[in-house]
Amino acid sequence: MREKIFVAGATGAIGAVLVPLLVEAGYAVFGGTRRAERAGELEAQGAQPVVVDVFDAAALDAALKRIAPWGVVHQLTDLPKNLDPKLMAEAVARNARLRIEGTRNLVAAAQAAGTRRLVAQSIAWVYAPGPKPFTEDMPLDLDPDSPRRISADAVVSLERSVLGAQGMVGTVLRYGQLYGPGTSAAEPRGVSPVHVEAAAQAALLALQRGVGGIFNIAEDNAEASSEKAKRELGWHATWRRPEGAAR
């Protein structure tokens, strides 16, 4: 019997790449989306759509109990198209709520459903100022005056929820700035870029390897080190889906 995987945020930038990777790897994939009109996209990729809002804790709990997934992947974000600067201030607050409340609901539902693996998206650019490259054991930027404090607080909450979940292996992937198809950038951007396809593969590897903990997922750079992911997950930033593969 194929292992069941529930992907929260299955139609997002990473989710849209990850779903077919999971299907190709032999998993029975259930793709979560809050927009019913996107169900067809998931069906076309070989996944079973699950229309549910993670802020509706009761509905989410019922959905995961019905599915009983072996693994849950959290790829939820709430950001404007092309990261429009005029909309980002409001989006940062929405995204923080998603990371805090949405993650809490998702973890509770996964625990109630008997999930054994939990992989969640985090970010690699909220480390506190200090020696570089940043590694996963270094502190995050929780300075009260930091412009990144809202995001950093939300990341701390998300990561504690995932890593503290009882009864399952929790893995946090601290992604760099995404680029590639379905993202806001065609070419590398930011101090710690990562291609969306390599980012999705990291989530697949985390499920398959069953290694808990925190991993930076970014191309080699002076800002953040991804050596741990290379060593323990067998991940590399140069990975891309084969030419002609469905997306």
Wavefront OBJ file of the C-alpha trace (Angstrom):
o trace
v 0.000 0.000 0.000
v 1.369 3.429 -0.965
v 2.188 5.876 1.805
v -0.166 8.861 1.891
v 1.226 12.402 1.885
v -0.790 15.546 2.571
v 0.733 18.713 1.110
v -0.571 21.944 2.625
v -0.076 24.738 0.095
v -0.008 22.267 -2.791
v -0.682 24.899 -5.479
v 1.984 27.356 -4.292
v 5.371 27.855 -5.918
v 7.086 24.924 -4.193
v 3.950 22.821 -3.820
v 3.303 22.886 -7.573
v 6.716 21.287 -8.154
v 6.630 18.996 -5.127
v 3.274 17.335 -5.862
v 4.410 15.680 -9.126
v 7.728 14.724 -7.531
v 5.847 12.897 -4.777
v 3.528 11.225 -7.285
v 6.522 10.071 -9.347
v 8.160 8.750 -6.174
v 5.153 6.465 -5.622
v 3.261 8.296 -2.891
v -0.509 8.746 -2.769
v -0.680 12.531 -2.702
v -3.441 14.672 -1.230
v -3.052 18.309 -2.167
v -4.435 20.929 0.189
v -5.775 24.218 -1.177
v -8.257 26.748 0.148
v -9.439 27.611 -3.379
v -11.858 25.118 -4.928
v -11.153 26.424 -8.425
v -7.595 25.078 -8.195
v -8.665 21.486 -7.569
v -8.354 20.691 -11.266
v -4.661 21.601 -11.256
v -4.022 19.051 -8.542
v -6.018 16.340 -10.277
v -4.021 16.952 -13.461
v -0.823 16.337 -11.484
v -2.095 13.023 -10.148
v -3.065 14.248 -6.674
v -6.386 14.143 -4.875
v -7.467 17.709 -4.056
v -8.489 18.595 -0.523
v -10.220 21.977 -0.248
v -9.629 23.196 3.297
v -8.550 26.358 5.117
v -5.856 25.798 7.754
v -7.439 28.494 9.911
v -10.526 26.266 10.204
v -9.047 23.903 12.782
v -12.093 21.625 12.958
v -12.319 21.155 9.189
v -8.576 20.571 8.923
v -8.682 18.026 11.737
v -11.549 16.161 10.055
v -9.793 16.157 6.670
v -6.537 14.736 8.019
v -8.284 12.118 10.121
v -10.140 10.977 6.994
v -6.914 10.804 4.973
v -4.674 9.466 7.778
v -1.464 10.605 6.022
v 1.873 9.007 6.827
v 3.519 12.329 6.016
v 2.493 15.992 6.021
v 4.368 18.729 4.163
v 3.756 22.365 5.128
v 4.403 24.673 2.152
v 1.905 27.382 3.098
v 2.589 31.054 2.421
v 0.399 34.119 1.921
v 2.355 36.557 -0.245
v 1.313 38.934 -3.067
v 2.046 38.183 -6.710
v 5.600 39.142 -7.651
v 6.156 40.236 -4.040
v 4.648 43.637 -4.842
v 6.421 46.089 -2.452
v 3.214 48.106 -1.988
v 1.499 45.034 -0.562
v 4.341 43.461 1.388
v 3.802 45.193 4.742
v 0.315 43.757 5.047
v 1.478 40.446 3.602
v 4.210 40.063 6.231
v 1.572 40.211 8.966
v -0.683 37.716 7.148
v 2.208 35.381 6.526
v 3.219 35.578 10.184
v -0.287 34.567 11.246
v -0.137 31.650 8.831
v 3.188 30.505 10.259
v 1.934 30.763 13.826
v -1.748 29.846 13.866
v -1.847 27.871 10.632
v 1.156 25.773 11.644
v -0.291 25.148 15.084
v -3.542 23.872 13.550
v -1.722 21.746 10.977
v 0.541 20.130 13.564
v -2.387 19.370 15.883
v -4.375 17.822 13.017
v -1.374 15.765 11.894
v -0.830 14.450 15.404
v -4.513 13.518 15.759
v -4.354 11.695 12.409
v -1.309 9.609 13.423
v 1.144 11.232 11.001
v 4.741 9.980 11.288
v 6.675 12.544 9.205
v 6.277 16.323 9.184
v 8.251 18.656 6.896
v 7.770 22.427 7.026
v 8.915 25.448 5.062
v 10.856 28.141 6.916
v 13.271 30.864 5.788
v 17.044 31.327 5.894
v 17.293 35.123 6.058
v 16.289 35.969 9.634
v 19.504 35.036 11.411
v 20.794 37.489 14.003
v 23.846 39.511 12.925
v 27.000 37.504 13.543
v 29.759 35.439 11.911
v 28.984 34.107 8.447
v 28.073 31.809 6.866
v 25.110 31.202 9.151
v 24.553 27.626 10.266
v 21.401 26.090 11.664
v 22.522 26.321 15.291
v 22.960 30.112 15.167
v 20.328 32.422 16.750
v 17.570 34.176 14.834
v 17.117 37.949 14.804
v 14.812 38.605 17.767
v 16.007 42.143 18.459
v 12.887 44.195 19.339
v 14.041 46.961 16.979
v 14.774 44.668 14.034
v 12.634 45.229 10.909
v 12.617 41.430 10.570
v 11.212 40.837 14.055
v 7.657 39.952 12.925
v 8.962 37.326 10.515
v 11.548 36.028 12.979
v 8.978 35.622 15.769
v 6.706 33.723 13.385
v 9.571 31.482 12.253
v 10.432 30.665 15.869
v 6.800 29.718 16.534
v 6.580 27.570 13.400
v 9.817 25.755 14.089
v 8.963 25.068 17.726
v 5.585 23.655 16.709
v 7.139 21.352 14.106
v 10.183 20.204 16.055
v 8.205 19.770 19.271
v 5.443 17.666 17.722
v 5.116 14.402 19.627
v 4.987 11.071 17.830
v 6.497 12.196 14.528
v 9.814 13.181 12.957
v 9.761 16.939 12.383
v 12.004 18.582 9.783
v 12.315 22.317 9.110
v 13.689 23.532 5.779
v 15.009 27.078 5.935
v 14.740 28.085 2.296
v 16.665 30.909 0.710
v 15.045 33.340 -1.723
v 13.192 31.350 -4.377
v 13.608 31.814 -8.089
v 12.510 29.900 -11.169
v 9.114 28.912 -12.671
v 6.125 29.984 -10.598
v 8.126 32.380 -8.411
v 8.595 36.153 -8.589
v 12.089 35.888 -10.106
v 13.437 34.115 -13.176
v 17.066 34.427 -12.055
v 18.804 34.098 -8.671
v 18.017 36.939 -6.262
v 18.821 37.829 -2.685
v 21.828 36.790 -0.651
v 20.798 33.120 -0.369
v 18.995 32.104 -3.570
v 17.569 28.658 -4.253
v 15.840 27.349 -7.361
v 12.248 26.288 -6.719
v 12.874 22.809 -8.108
v 15.833 22.213 -5.798
v 13.707 23.518 -2.924
v 10.964 20.997 -3.719
v 13.450 18.155 -3.941
v 14.685 19.001 -0.441
v 11.170 18.358 0.899
v 11.013 14.999 -0.886
v 14.408 14.009 0.517
v 13.392 15.069 4.024
v 10.387 12.741 3.850
v 12.405 9.875 2.451
v 15.401 10.179 4.779
v 13.313 10.748 7.910
v 15.976 12.995 9.417
v 14.588 15.512 11.886
v 15.952 18.955 12.663
v 16.657 22.212 10.841
v 18.335 22.530 7.432
v 19.370 25.577 5.424
v 18.361 25.069 1.791
v 20.195 27.538 -0.462
v 22.867 27.706 -3.113
v 26.477 27.966 -1.954
v 27.034 31.520 -0.739
v 28.761 33.534 1.956
v 25.520 34.207 3.873
v 24.155 30.788 4.882
v 25.688 27.320 4.793
v 23.758 24.346 3.379
v 26.490 21.830 4.171
v 24.259 20.037 6.695
v 21.576 19.428 4.043
v 24.157 18.090 1.622
v 25.600 15.788 4.256
v 22.446 14.479 5.959
v 19.789 14.729 3.234
v 21.944 14.141 0.168
v 20.601 17.425 -1.227
v 22.318 19.663 -3.746
v 21.266 23.051 -5.063
v 22.037 22.158 -8.676
v 19.254 19.548 -8.870
v 16.580 20.215 -11.511
v 13.667 18.174 -12.792
v 14.562 16.180 -15.919
v 13.825 17.829 -19.264
v 10.278 17.136 -20.392
v 9.023 16.111 -16.940
v 5.437 17.164 -16.251
v 4.888 20.088 -13.936
l 1 2 3 4 5 6 7 8 9 10 11 12 13 14 15 16 17 18 19 20 21 22 23 24 25 26 27 28 29 30 31 32 33 34 35 36 37 38 39 40 41 42 43 44 45 46 47 48 49 50 51 52 53 54 55 56 57 58 59 60 61 62 63 64 65 66 67 68 69 70 71 72 73 74 75 76 77 78 79 80 81 82 83 84 85 86 87 88 89 90 91 92 93 94 95 96 97 98 99 100 101 102 103 104 105 106 107 108 109 110 111 112 113 114 115 116 117 118 119 120 121 122 123 124 125 126 127 128 129 130 131 132 133 134 135 136 137 138 139 140 141 142 143 144 145 146 147 148 149 150 151 152 153 154 155 156 157 158 159 160 161 162 163 164 165 166 167 168 169 170 171 172 173 174 175 176 177 178 179 180 181 182 183 184 185 186 187 188 189 190 191 192 193 194 195 196 197 198 199 200 201 202 203 204 205 206 207 208 209 210 211 212 213 214 215 216 217 218 219 220 221 222 223 224 225 226 227 228 229 230 231 232 233 234 235 236 237 238 239 240 241 242 243 244 245 246 247
